[in-house]
């Protein structure tokens, strides 16, 4: 079965302050997120800013792996910069 996992990220206040001071801060995180998706063999379908949400970033991947395997990617995304993410939530779309 194919899944699309949409992983919404709320940045910490610290991360927002760093981003305001230097927009390369968020670009570096996004670049590393792309690498993590590739490492896990998933297809990146969206990476950017969602509209009308409290979260600042959405990472969308298409894959056939179950949620427990997707969570390994989520763990790697958290590890990019532990001070970056306040919280994240996942929406799952099945195809």
N, C-alpha and C positions, 0 to 999 in steps of 0.2 A: 504494500500500500504506500502511496506517496503522501507526504506531509509537507505543509509549509508551516514553519515555526516562525512566529513574529515575536521577537524578544525586545520589549520596550525598556529603556534605561532611563532612570531618573538620576541625574548627576548630583553630586554633593555640592554644597555651597563652596567648599574649597576648590573643587574642579571648575565651577562656574567663574570664580574669581581668577583662576589661572587662565581660563579661556578668554575672559574679558581683557586681561593683560597681554595675552599672546594667542592669537587664533590658531597658531601651529600646534598648540597643546591638544586640541580636539582632533586635528588632522592626524597627528601621530597615533592617537588611540584608534581612529578609524582605519588607518593603514595596518596596524597590528591586528585589528579585528578581522580584516580581510584575510590576513595570513593565517589566523586561527581557523577560520572557516575552511580555507583551502587544506590545511593540515588534517582536518577531520573528514575530508573528502565530500563536503557538502557543497551545493550550488548556491551562491549568493544571489538573491533575487532583489533585495532592496537593502540599502544602507544610507541612512540619512535622518532628517528631522521629520517626525510625524506632526500632523496638524491636529489641533483641538484636543491635545492630551497634556497631562502634567509632566510627561516624560519628554526629554530633549532628543533622544536618539532611538531609532528602531533598526534592528538587525533582522532581516528576513532571509531564511534559508529554505531551500527545497531539498528534500532528502527522502529516503525510504527507511531511515532508522527510527526505532521507537523512542519515546520520550526519555527513557533512562540514558540512552546513548547521546541524545541531543544535550542532556544536562552536562555531559562531559565538556561540550563546547562552551556552555554557559559558565562552567567553572573556569575554563581557560580565559574567557572574556573578563571575568572578575579579576583574574590574576594579572592582567595587563598592567593595571594600576589600581591597587586596593583603595586608594583615596578618591577614585574617579566615580564609582557607582554608589549611590545611596541605596537604591533597590532596583530590581528588575522584575518584570512579569512577562509571562509567555502566553501567547494565544496560539492555538493549534487549528490549522485548517486541513482537512483531509481531502484528498482528490480521488 
